[in-house]
Amino acid sequence: MPKLSEYVEMAASDYLQETGNVELEPFWIAEYFLYSGVQDDYPRQDLVTFHALVQKTLRKKAERAGQDARRQLEKIARFAKQRHKP
């Protein structure tokens, strides 16, 4: 049985792959909750709390991706400046 945190990570990754969106759709997460086995493995877990956990993970992933992109752009800019110096 996967840990709840693993279900949260899987849900966030699946949602990003399917939609490319950071704001979690309630219908999507409800289906995931029912059909992925979360409800079977964690019968005391409620959907609202699971939704909040997945939404938080989605925001963290988006924030990290933005930071990585900015770092890469900064590297490119530094490299371009070094090449154009006389």
C-alpha positions in Angstrom: 0.0 0.0 0.0 1.5 3.4 -1.0 1.9 6.1 1.6 -0.6 9.0 1.4 2.2 11.3 0.4 3.0 9.1 -2.5 -0.7 9.3 -3.6 -0.5 13.1 -3.3 2.7 13.2 -5.5 1.2 10.9 -8.0 -2.0 12.9 -8.3 -0.1 16.1 -8.7 2.2 14.7 -11.4 -0.7 13.1 -13.2 -2.7 16.3 -13.1 0.1 18.4 -14.4 0.8 15.9 -17.2 -2.9 15.7 -18.2 -3.8 19.3 -18.0 -0.6 21.4 -17.6 -2.7 23.5 -15.2 -1.7 24.4 -11.6 -5.2 25.0 -10.3 -6.8 21.7 -9.4 -10.2 20.9 -10.8 -12.6 19.5 -8.2 -14.1 16.9 -10.6 -10.7 15.6 -11.6 -9.5 15.1 -8.0 -12.7 13.5 -7.0 -12.4 10.9 -9.7 -8.8 10.4 -8.9 -9.6 10.0 -5.2 -12.2 7.3 -6.0 -10.5 5.4 -8.7 -6.8 5.5 -7.8 -7.3 3.6 -4.5 -6.9 6.4 -2.1 -10.3 5.9 -0.6 -9.8 2.2 -0.3 -6.3 2.4 1.3 -7.2 5.4 3.5 -10.9 5.2 4.4 -10.6 7.9 7.0 -9.1 10.4 4.5 -11.6 12.9 3.3 -11.7 14.3 -0.2 -11.4 18.0 0.9 -8.2 17.4 2.8 -6.7 15.3 -0.1 -7.6 18.1 -2.5 -5.8 20.6 -0.3 -2.7 18.4 -0.1 -2.6 17.9 -3.9 -3.2 21.6 -4.5 -0.3 22.5 -2.2 2.0 20.1 -4.0 1.0 21.5 -7.4 1.9 25.0 -6.3 5.2 23.8 -4.9 6.0 22.1 -8.2 5.1 25.2 -10.2 7.2 27.4 -7.9 10.2 25.0 -8.3 9.8 24.9 -12.1 9.7 28.7 -12.2 12.8 29.0 -10.1 14.6 26.4 -12.3 13.6 28.3 -15.4 14.9 31.6 -14.0 18.2 29.9 -13.1 18.6 28.6 -16.6 17.8 31.9 -18.1 20.4 33.6 -15.8 23.0 31.1 -16.9 22.2 31.7 -20.6 22.4 35.5 -20.0 25.8 35.2 -18.2 27.2 33.0 -21.0 25.9 35.5 -23.7 27.6 38.4 -21.9 30.9 36.6 -21.6 30.9 35.8 -25.3 30.2 39.4 -26.3 32.9 41.0 -24.2 35.6 42.6 -26.3 
